[in-house]
């Protein structure tokens, strides 16, 4: 099934995220890494559930003309949504403190948009997970930011790190989506892609 498809395709992951790279490796997919600096801005009129998909497709567009016949490109973008606010990666320490204070004691959504692209076809989808944080103390936030420096992560946190262990009360949906790649859904999309 997947082995026949992978025998004819070279997988390209266009992501600087070490979590995405590890998740693909962990399911046995061999891939080439390609990266570019992409402007991750988006139009203001987009609904929060459209933003990650838009940015994922924008990333894919930046690589599409470089693809060869036998290549399958994977791009992704993850955002955190609290009510109507979209939280991307923090600008600095103070921005990270503000984000974690906003998330403290509340439920937020983590949305990842994924695009699979060949020279003939593009398929995109998004996955949403609800994450419930306990009320975080100022000391917990300061400790986390000082020891883990999550400035490359949407919402200023990684669920697989210390703050996820002590701060996340429950999730509804894919844990790996919160890490940055809904790996089950990506696997299924690769299997079906032809």
ZIUR-V745345 format. One record per backbone hydrogen bond with DSSP energy under -0.5 kcal/mol. NH is the residue of the N-H (numbers start at 0). CO is the residue of the C=O. E is the energy in kcal/mol with one decimal. If there is no record, write none. Layout:
<<NH/CO/E> <NH/CO/E>>
This chain:
<<4/0/-1.6> <5/1/-3.0> <6/2/-1.6> <7/3/-0.7> <7/4/-1.3> <8/4/-0.8> <9/69/-3.4> <10/8/-0.6> <10/29/-0.5> <11/71/-3.2> <12/31/-2.8> <13/11/-0.6> <13/73/-2.6> <14/12/-1.0> <20/16/-2.0> <21/17/-2.3> <22/18/-2.4> <23/19/-2.1> <24/20/-2.1> <25/21/-2.7> <26/22/-0.9> <26/23/-0.7> <27/24/-2.0> <28/23/-2.1> <29/27/-0.6> <31/10/-2.5> <33/12/-2.3> <37/35/-0.7> <39/37/-0.5> <45/42/-1.4> <49/46/-2.1> <50/46/-0.8> <50/47/-0.6> <51/47/-0.6> <53/49/-2.2> <54/50/-2.5> <55/51/-2.5> <56/52/-2.4> <57/53/-2.1> <58/54/-2.5> <59/55/-2.1> <60/56/-2.4> <61/57/-1.2> <62/58/-0.6> <62/59/-1.3> <63/59/-1.7> <64/60/-0.5> <65/62/-1.9> <66/63/-1.4> <70/67/-1.9> <71/9/-2.7> <72/116/-3.3> <73/11/-2.8> <74/114/-2.3> <76/112/-2.1> <78/110/-2.7> <79/86/-2.0> <80/108/-3.3> <81/84/-2.4> <82/80/-0.6> <84/81/-2.5> <86/79/-4.0> <86/84/-0.6> <87/85/-0.6> <89/152/-0.6> <95/91/-2.2> <96/92/-2.5> <97/93/-2.4> <98/94/-2.4> <99/95/-2.5> <100/96/-2.3> <101/97/-2.0> <102/98/-2.2> <103/99/-1.6> <104/133/-2.3> <105/102/-2.0> <107/130/-2.7> <108/80/-2.8> <109/128/-2.9> <110/78/-2.4> <110/108/-0.5> <111/126/-2.3> <112/76/-2.8> <112/110/-0.5> <113/124/-3.1> <114/74/-2.5> <115/122/-3.2> <116/72/-2.4> <117/120/-3.0> <122/115/-2.8> <124/113/-2.2> <126/111/-2.1> <128/109/-2.3> <129/171/-2.5> <130/107/-3.2> <131/169/-2.6> <132/105/-2.6> <132/130/-0.6> <133/166/-2.9> <135/133/-0.6> <140/136/-2.1> <141/137/-2.5> <142/138/-2.6> <143/139/-2.6> <144/140/-2.6> <145/141/-2.2> <146/142/-2.0> <147/143/-2.6> <148/143/-0.6> <148/144/-1.1> <150/148/-1.5> <152/149/-1.3> <154/87/-2.6> <155/152/-2.0> <156/153/-0.8> <160/157/-2.0> <163/157/-0.7> <163/160/-1.2> <164/160/-1.6> <165/161/-2.2> <166/162/-2.2> <167/163/-1.1> <168/131/-2.7> <168/166/-0.7> <169/131/-1.0> <171/129/-2.5> <177/173/-1.0> <177/174/-0.5> <178/174/-1.1> <179/175/-0.9> <179/176/-0.7> <180/175/-2.3> <182/180/-2.0> <185/181/-2.2> <186/182/-2.8> <187/183/-2.5> <188/184/-2.2> <189/185/-2.4> <190/186/-2.4> <191/187/-1.9> <192/188/-1.5>>
